[in-house]
Amino acid sequence: MSSLAFATITELKQKLANKELSSRELLESSIARFNRYNQELGAALEVFDVESILAASTTTQGLLAAIPGIIKDNICIKNRIASCASKILAMYRATYDATAITRLKEQGALLVGRANMDEFAMGSSNEYSAYYPAKNPWDLSRVPGGSSGGSIVSVAAGLVPWALGSETGGSVRLPAAYCGIVGLKPTYGLVSRYGLIAYASSLDQIGIATRTVHDNALVLSVIAGHDVKDSSSAATVQKDYTLGLDGKLPTGLRIGLIDTMLHAEGMDPEIQHAVEQTQAVFTGLGAHVKRIQLKTLDNATAAYFIISRAEAASNLARFDGVRYGYRNKDAQTLNQMYEETRHDGFGFNVRTRILVGNYVLSVGHAGDFYQNAKKVQAMIRQEIADIFSEVDVLLAPVTAGPAFKLGECMENPLQMDLTDYFTGFVNLAGIPAISIPCGFTSTNLPIGFQLIGKHFAEDLLFKVAHAYEQQTPWHTKHPIGLE
């Protein structure tokens, strides 16, 4: 059933309603594509068997009834391994469902497997998985972006129509742009973090990957809303985010084009041109576009590095070989057990971030680094609030260049970190953003742009993104050879 590969959730629901196929046939079609393509793509760490997938679903009704999707390996699914693509949790089985997973099951979604990722969500290329890298379906010699690379590849390659990832500094939007699909980072607190294994708690947020804006809004409608199990959960109610997606922009819409990014040093001319063309589409639809400067952008990047690594060091301290996960059993002393467990269990990239995080939190350095970074974060939030008094949404590129070659940045960690340059400030501000495909380079690599909104402005972002999508063909394009 290759015709199902790139069908939208809406189209699949219609086929199911018309009895053109059964839920089992749809599920088996998805699993067959994983069996066929996953070895070369590296999208999934595990694909579950048909019977256990069907048995785990709690209903045959609901907004996502019988629709298969894949879950990033740092989101807990009861009785399934949740390894965070790390050897230290290689055999850890979650004892409960994350709230997002509970809500998906309650709406009939079928969870087909665990998506590959950068270890503990630390990376921008999905080369830092402890198992194998994920690869860009548009060019297997290139990265898909990370850390949610496996989730995004699964959707972009037509293996599933939706996936959950997570974002700390751009880890859904970045790979979505590299792979030519839609990626949403919701407002911090809109989607419960209960059951999301933490990287940086004040920044992490579960995100959504789909091929269309409408599908993305549909999945958010299922998983968003207040959760008493999450102390950082916002007091919001679940609602239908697909309402109002009529292909039209709101009257008098004001868009702020972040000129600071568009003309940043090292910006690829083809991406610059694609974003300029995107602006022209919005102008043609009646939007008022104003060019703005984001003065705190350089400082935001440094602040993001410091805060994320400090929180990572704190969160990963629990993985010590005592309570759960991998333990070095050859150690002769307690300290040796701690040291060798963490050295053997964590990859180099994770160990490096832990060391940096402990340094910036240490006595004598916390004031110079962590506390100053928090002050910068407050400045960023204030600048963003001031900007939104003048515009309704922000328009910007997601990256300065297209997907890079596998291995290209592995010896240059600073260059790898700077791939979050255009995205990390959004996570510091706690606001929503969505990446949408807007073209291709001359070498047929996808280009994406992002729309950024005020807190809890997901409705507006979806409406604006959907209007653009209906005017352009990019969401209908798929990687050659995967039909």
Secondary structure, 3 states (H helix, E strand, C coil): CHHHCCCCHHHHHHHHHCCCCCHHHHHHHHHHHHHHHHHHHCCEEEECCHHHHHHHCCCCCCCCCCCEEEEECCECCCCCECCCCCHHHCCCECCCCCHHHHHHHHCCCEEEEEECCCHHHCCCCCCCCCCCCCCECCECCECCCCCCHHHHHHHHCCCCCEEEEEECCCCCHHHHHHHCCEEEECCCCCECCCCECCCCCCCCEEEEEECCHHHHHHHHHHHECCCCCCCCCCCCCCCCCCCCCCCCCCCCCEEEEEHHHHCCCCCCHHHHHHHHHHHHHHHHCCCEEEEECCCCHHHHHHHHHHHHHHHHHHHHHHCCCCCCCCCCCCCCCHHHHHHHHHHHHCCHHHHHHHHHHHHHHCCCCCHHHHHHHHHHHHHHHHHHHHHCCCCCEEEEECCCCCCCECCCCCCCHHHHHHHHCCCHHHHHHCCCEEEEEEEECCCCCEEEEEEECCCCCHHHHHHHHHHHHHHCCHHHCCCCCCC
